[in-house]
Amino acid sequence: MKADGANAVQILLLVGGITLVPALLFTVTGFSRILIVLGFIRSGLGTPTAPPNQVLVGIALFLTLFVMQPTLNEMKKVAWDPLQKGRITQVEALDRAQAPLREFMFRQTRTKDIALFASLAKLDRPRTRADIPTHVLIPAFVISELKTAFQIGFLIFLPFLVIDLVVSATLMSMGMIMLPPVFISLPFKILLFVLVDGWNLITQSLVQSFH
């Protein structure tokens, strides 16, 4: 009976945890950064429906799993495996699982952002990372991810902006004012992106940005 009760609790926790997966995906992993950067690529190219949203989300999801794999493996090693063997309780497993995830977030979070939320939470001046509560770390991590994503997006936009400016200036010098520059610049932007193997470069840059 006790085993059945323990299994029922684990199933209940699992079902409840599944409902939190989307929120956790956006707030404690690199999913937001990756998805925003992919959106910037699409906007820079000037193709609002290609790739479609479903493709971008799928790419972002699997890139996130790739980036988070070392952290997930560590969480499994220190929390899930001992829990399955009955060596620790669910509460202890949750505490242990936080450590690798917090380490990942600390590596990606700016000290300035942590200080901001520590100040908003009216915490005493923290001396070590252990003094930073998780509820303070998560929002600091989120805004750090947003800033990093927009910085990468700015760099992505620059070459596309140059092409738009060159095409627009050329059309104006030829007196073709009525012709929308986007009709001419779009093929050139796609061609440039293909020639430099843009998806390869973007993927490499995104993954390396987490190291």
C-alpha positions as CSV (number, residue, x, y, z in Angstrom):
1,M,0.0,0.0,0.0
2,K,2.8,2.4,0.8
3,A,4.5,1.7,-2.6
4,D,1.2,2.3,-4.3
5,G,0.8,5.6,-2.5
6,A,4.3,6.6,-3.4
7,N,3.7,5.8,-7.0
8,A,0.5,7.8,-7.0
9,V,2.3,10.8,-5.6
10,Q,5.0,10.5,-8.2
11,I,2.4,10.3,-11.0
12,L,0.6,13.3,-9.6
13,L,3.8,15.3,-9.5
14,L,4.7,14.2,-13.0
15,V,1.3,15.3,-14.4
16,G,1.5,18.6,-12.5
17,G,5.1,19.1,-13.8
18,I,4.0,18.6,-17.4
19,T,1.7,21.6,-17.2
20,L,4.7,23.8,-16.2
21,V,7.0,22.6,-19.0
22,P,6.2,25.5,-21.4
23,A,6.9,28.1,-18.7
24,L,10.1,26.4,-17.6
25,L,11.2,26.0,-21.3
26,F,10.9,29.8,-21.7
27,T,12.4,30.9,-18.4
28,V,15.1,28.5,-17.3
29,T,16.6,27.3,-20.7
30,G,18.1,28.9,-23.8
31,F,14.9,28.5,-25.7
32,S,13.9,32.1,-25.7
33,R,17.3,33.3,-26.9
34,I,17.3,30.8,-29.8
35,L,13.7,31.5,-30.9
36,I,14.2,35.2,-30.8
37,V,17.4,35.0,-32.9
38,L,15.6,32.8,-35.4
39,G,12.8,35.3,-35.6
40,F,15.3,38.1,-36.3
41,I,16.7,36.1,-39.2
42,R,13.3,35.7,-40.7
43,S,12.6,39.4,-40.3
44,G,16.0,40.4,-41.7
45,L,15.5,38.3,-44.8
46,G,12.1,39.9,-45.3
47,T,10.2,36.6,-45.5
48,P,7.5,36.8,-42.8
49,T,6.1,33.3,-43.5
50,A,9.2,31.4,-44.4
51,P,10.3,29.5,-42.4
52,P,6.8,29.2,-40.8
53,N,6.4,29.5,-37.0
54,Q,6.1,25.8,-36.5
55,V,9.5,25.2,-38.1
56,L,11.2,27.9,-36.1
57,V,9.8,26.5,-32.8
58,G,10.9,23.0,-33.8
59,I,14.4,24.2,-34.6
60,A,14.6,26.2,-31.4
61,L,13.3,23.2,-29.3
62,F,15.9,20.8,-30.6
63,L,18.7,23.3,-30.4
64,T,17.7,24.0,-26.8
65,L,17.9,20.2,-26.0
66,F,21.3,20.1,-27.6
67,V,22.6,23.1,-25.6
68,M,21.0,21.9,-22.4
69,Q,22.1,18.3,-22.7
70,P,25.1,18.5,-20.3
71,T,22.9,20.2,-17.7
72,L,20.1,17.7,-18.2
73,N,22.5,14.8,-17.9
74,E,23.9,16.2,-14.6
75,M,20.3,16.7,-13.3
76,K,19.5,13.1,-14.1
77,K,22.7,11.9,-12.5
78,V,22.4,13.8,-9.2
79,A,18.6,13.8,-8.8
80,W,16.5,11.4,-11.0
81,D,18.7,8.3,-10.7
82,P,18.9,8.4,-6.9
83,L,15.2,9.1,-6.7
84,Q,14.4,6.1,-8.9
85,K,16.6,3.9,-6.7
86,G,14.8,5.1,-3.6
87,R,17.9,6.7,-2.1
88,I,16.4,10.2,-1.7
89,T,12.9,11.7,-1.4
90,Q,11.1,13.9,-4.0
91,V,12.0,17.0,-2.0
92,E,15.7,16.1,-1.9
93,A,15.6,15.3,-5.6
94,L,14.1,18.7,-6.4
95,D,16.8,20.4,-4.4
96,R,19.6,18.5,-6.1
97,A,18.1,19.1,-9.6
98,Q,18.2,22.8,-9.0
99,A,22.0,22.9,-8.6
100,P,23.0,22.1,-12.3
101,L,20.2,24.3,-13.6
102,R,21.2,27.2,-11.4
103,E,24.8,26.8,-12.5
104,F,23.7,27.1,-16.2
105,M,21.7,30.2,-15.5
106,F,24.5,31.8,-13.5
107,R,26.8,31.4,-16.5
108,Q,24.4,33.1,-18.8
109,T,23.2,35.9,-16.4
110,R,24.9,39.3,-16.1
111,T,25.9,40.4,-12.6
112,K,24.1,43.7,-13.2
113,D,20.8,41.9,-13.8
114,I,21.2,39.7,-10.7
115,A,21.9,42.9,-8.6
116,L,18.8,44.5,-10.0
117,F,16.4,41.8,-8.9
118,A,18.3,41.3,-5.6
119,S,17.7,45.0,-5.0
120,L,14.0,44.8,-6.0
121,A,13.6,41.8,-3.7
122,K,15.3,43.8,-0.9
123,L,17.9,41.1,-0.2
124,D,20.9,41.7,1.9
125,R,24.1,42.1,-0.2
126,P,24.8,38.5,-1.4
127,R,28.3,37.2,-1.0
128,T,28.1,33.9,-2.9
129,R,25.8,32.4,-5.5
130,A,24.2,30.3,-2.8
131,D,22.8,33.5,-1.3
132,I,20.9,34.2,-4.5
133,P,17.4,32.6,-4.3
134,T,16.1,30.9,-7.4
135,H,13.1,33.2,-7.6
136,V,15.6,36.1,-8.0
137,L,17.9,34.3,-10.4
138,I,15.2,33.3,-12.9
139,P,13.9,36.8,-13.9
140,A,17.5,38.0,-14.0
141,F,18.4,35.1,-16.3
142,V,15.3,35.9,-18.5
143,I,16.2,39.6,-19.1
144,S,19.9,38.6,-19.7
145,E,18.7,36.2,-22.4
146,L,16.6,38.9,-24.0
147,K,19.5,41.3,-24.1
148,T,21.8,38.7,-25.6
149,A,19.2,37.7,-28.2
150,F,18.7,41.3,-29.3
151,Q,22.5,41.9,-29.5
152,I,22.8,38.9,-31.8
153,G,19.8,40.0,-33.7
154,F,21.3,43.5,-34.3
155,L,24.4,41.9,-35.8
156,I,22.2,39.7,-38.0
157,F,20.3,42.7,-39.3
158,L,23.4,44.7,-40.3
159,P,24.2,42.9,-43.6
160,F,20.6,42.8,-44.6
161,L,20.3,46.5,-43.9
162,V,23.3,47.2,-46.1
163,I,21.7,45.3,-49.0
164,D,18.4,47.2,-48.5
165,L,20.3,50.6,-48.5
166,V,22.3,49.8,-51.6
167,V,19.3,48.6,-53.6
168,S,17.2,51.6,-52.5
169,A,20.0,54.0,-53.4
170,T,20.5,52.3,-56.8
171,L,16.8,52.5,-57.6
172,M,16.6,56.1,-56.7
173,S,19.6,57.0,-58.8
174,M,18.0,55.3,-61.7
175,G,14.7,57.2,-61.2
176,M,12.8,54.0,-60.4
177,I,11.0,55.5,-57.4
178,M,7.8,53.6,-57.9
179,L,9.4,50.2,-57.7
180,P,9.4,48.8,-54.1
181,P,13.1,48.2,-53.2
182,V,12.0,45.0,-51.3
183,F,11.2,43.3,-54.6
184,I,14.8,43.7,-55.7
185,S,16.6,43.3,-52.4
186,L,14.8,40.1,-51.3
187,P,16.4,37.8,-53.9
188,F,19.8,39.3,-53.1
189,K,19.4,38.8,-49.3
190,I,18.3,35.2,-49.8
191,L,21.2,34.6,-52.2
192,L,23.7,36.1,-49.8
193,F,22.3,34.0,-46.9
194,V,22.6,30.8,-48.9
195,L,26.1,31.6,-50.3
196,V,27.5,32.2,-46.8
197,D,25.7,29.1,-45.5
198,G,23.7,31.2,-43.1
199,W,22.0,28.5,-41.2
200,N,25.3,26.8,-40.4
201,L,26.8,30.1,-39.2
202,I,23.8,31.1,-37.1
203,T,23.5,27.6,-35.5
204,Q,27.2,27.6,-34.7
205,S,27.1,31.1,-33.2
206,L,24.0,30.3,-31.1
207,V,25.5,27.2,-29.6
208,Q,28.8,28.8,-28.9
209,S,27.1,31.8,-27.3
210,F,26.1,29.5,-24.4
211,H,29.7,28.4,-23.7
